[in-house]
Every structure is written in structure tokens, then in C-alpha cells.
Amino acid sequence: MTLEKLHGKIDKSWDRHLSETRRLLRMPSISMTGEGIEESAHAVGDMISKLGAEPKLFRGGKKSHPLVTGHLDVGAEKTALVYGMYDVMPVGDIGEWDHPPFGATIVRKKPYGEVLVNRGVANSKGALAGSLLAMRTMVENDEMPMNVHFLIEGEEELGGLSLPKYVLKNKEKLSKADAAFTFDYGENAEGVPVIAFGMKGCVYFDLEAEGTEQTGGPMEGEVHSSEAVWIHSPVWRLVHAISTMVDENQQPTIDGLWDDVLPPSPEDLELVKKLAKKFDPDAYRRDLGASKFKIEGSKEEMLKKYIFEPSVNIDGLLAGFTEDGTKTVLPPRAKAKIDIRIVPDMTIEKTRAKVMDHLKKRGFTDVKMRNYEDYPWSKVSPTADVSKACVEAMRYHGKEPEVWPMHAGSAPYYLFDQVLGVPWTCAGLGHGGRAHAPNEFAVVKGMKDFEKSVITVFWKYSEISSKHV
């Protein structure tokens, strides 16, 4: 059977595929609260079982959300790891949604036409369903070119333990895989597929200041704000501490943070040069809903900073009275939630240590750090078979991809290239938007194109890799 005929099978089955995707999307699977996690895990397992694989649930700890695993053996010479996620972010303010967050509502949205609105449809439950349905199409027509180990996690938004524990426990088996794939809606707002051959790492932590005997400040609860004349404020203490971590333009100034930052390779710089010719910074900025960039320079210089440099970001500030109205208090404590995006050759451990050393040198010995699960950076060569396969797959569909040396976001792909030694890639047609925000959406036509592109990626990889056998 040809690729065109397999793509035609997607067209004929599309109504059913869309219905199955909507059914999965309507199940809440909020990792932060646990709402709907178990039901969604079993629903994903059911979809894997329809491929002919036996789904199993693995938990990294007593309170961990299940990792859905399974092995599909079609007797192929090559084996793939397929990674996905079924967990989603919280809904947030329900009043900011124009449609029910878990209604899988299809509406018209300019300039895209029909879009499906649902929490998690763009990141990345919609693509998970579509990739499993695309594989089902290949299996049902005896055209699946690779065996598959499934690794579908329910803790991606938490940086959970189940996936890394499972990978380490099954390292010998999983490291025999030839390639790792994660499929996502990869087109930007202009319809150009974006492919990245790496991911920044993410170091996430809280910094907290509170009233102490050393620094002063309330130690037994909030006090009246009039006492601020002579009582230290832990809130101001924390604000001053974190303000030393960046300059006026919010560029990192943490002592020693830049010491381990590798300069981009000639190979990467060549990709940036090509990328700059196509990259439209204004379109990118508009897609974010931002009025301007905080850095200036040529497109090439801006891209090099974005791709190869670390960043320090405040995700949230928690202190005192935050409701509408007034309440004059001096809070006893304050907390800042911070993430630092790291690049080759920075490490999580060194980054944490440098933050604390930086603060201690400036007298903030009382500021405490609470760490969370983090992601190291990951990188794959543009000349790897998986990389070539994704580029060729997009070209097959008449789309010249926008190729990035690294993505500024973070994901657990380090488990593939750094732990297992398996090259990975992430690609797919389709467009989604407003991930993590109200009215998250995916373009319906793109969802169908996405399924076709998953098939194409598998086929192109099989063609390219077979030349090396």
C-alpha cells in the first residue's frame, strides 16, 4: 500500500477519529489536582490495546500518576519509543473561557476556520490521541513499519517521577530502540512546520523569605502595616533578593551562571543562519500576544540569544493579601516561584548551587530554596536519521519546515538521548494555540493533517534508516 492510500484511510475514518479524540479530551486529566487522571490513563490504555499491545500502568511512587506503557511487536526490524502525555494544566479562571474547558467544542475562529476548544488539546492530549489513531490505521492495514514501546505519562506538567524511574528500571530493554518519537501539532500560525533538534533544560524552585530572629520581620503571623516603619518586611526582603538575579533588562546576572554555557557549534550556527532568513519575529510576537521584544538586534542575533542562552523567570509571587479590596498588613512570609532555562553544558545541580551562593554573597543567607523535579537539556544531531525523517516527512506534505537547533521549552527528552542513547525528534503537522491559557484550541483540519504526518514520519524513517543496514 502506498502512503497516499494510507492517508486516504485517514480521510475515510476521520469522523470516527475526531469523535474518539473528543471523547478523550472531554475527560479531565489535571495532574496538579489528580482530577480525572485514573480515568484518562485507562482510556489511553484502551487505545493502546486496540493496536494489539498490552497496556500496563507504572507508578514511580505511591502518589505518582500512572505511566501508561505497552509494547507493540509487528515483527519489524526497527523499534521506536513513542512518548506522549495525557495530563493537562488546570483550567484557571473559568470566567475567561468562552466555551466549557472540557467540552471539546468545535467553533469557527478567524483565520483558521473550525477549531476545537478544550484544555489540553494543543498541549498535548489532542496530538496523543491523533498519533495513536494514526498508528491504528497502519496496524489495521498491515503497514506498521516499526515495533513500538509506548511511554505515555500523566505527570509531564509536574516533572513527575514515574517516567524517569521506569526508564532507568528498563534501561537495558529500552536502549535497544533505534529511535524515539514524540508527535505534536508542529505548525506555527502561518502554517509552517517547526522542528527542533534539542530542548533547553528547566530548573524549577521556590525562594522563600520569612520573619526570623536574624533579619527581623513578623514571626507569629501578619501584623498591621503601620508597623512597617520599624519592622522588616519579608516581602521586600525577597523582592530585593530576586532583583539581584537579573539586570534592568531581565538578563541573568547570577554569579557564575554563564561559566558553563557552551557556544553554539558551527553546525548549529548554520541552522540559525538559514532560520533567520525565514523567521518572522513580528508574527512570532503576535502569536504570543506581546507588544514588543525585550532584546534588540538582527534576526540572527535575536535567535542566537533565544536558542542558546539561559533565562531566569518569575512564574509567580505569593505574599500577604491578594484579594480585591484593601487589607493593610505586613505579611510574615513571601514566596517566589522561579524557573531557569538551562542550555548545554549547564547542569541542574550547579545551577541551584550558583543561585544560593549568589544570594549568600549578598547577605541573603535567610532566603530558603525548595526544589522540584527538573529537566536537563537534550540535543540530537541534525544529521541523525530521526532528524532527516521529520524534515523529509514535512516536505512530502508540501511544507518546508522551519528547523531550530534547540527549542526554548523543556521536556523529558533527555531520557532518550542522554540516558538511553536513543536519538529523538518531535514533529507533526497541525496547529494549536493558547496552551496553558483559557480557550486553548487546535485547528480541526490540522488535526487530520497531523494524523497523516505521523504515518509519513514512520515511513520516512524506515526508508532512511534501512539504507544503513
ABEGO torsion letter per residue (X at the ends): XBAAAAAAAAAAAAAAAAAAAAAAAABBBBAAAGBGAAAAAAAAAAAAAAAGBBBBBBBABAABBBBBBEBBBAGBABBBBBBBBABBBBAEBAAABABBAAAGBBBBBOAAEBBBBBBGAAOAAAAAAAAAAAAAAAAAAGABABBBBBBBBAAAAAGBAAAAAAAAAAAAAAAABABBBBBBBABBAAGBBBBBABBBBBBBBBBBBBBBAAAEEBAAEBBBAAAAAABBBAAAAAAAAAAAABBAAGBBABBGAAAABBBBBAAAAAAAAAAAAABBAAAAAAAAGBABBABBEBAAAAAAAAAABBBBBBABBBBEBABBEBBBBBBABBBBBBBBBBBOABBAAAAAAAAAAAAAAAGBAABBBBBBBBBBBBBBBAABAAAAAAAAAAAAAGBBBBBBABBABBBAAAAAAAAAGBBBBBBEBEBBBGBGBBGBBBBAAAAAAAAAAAAAAAAAAAAAAAAAX
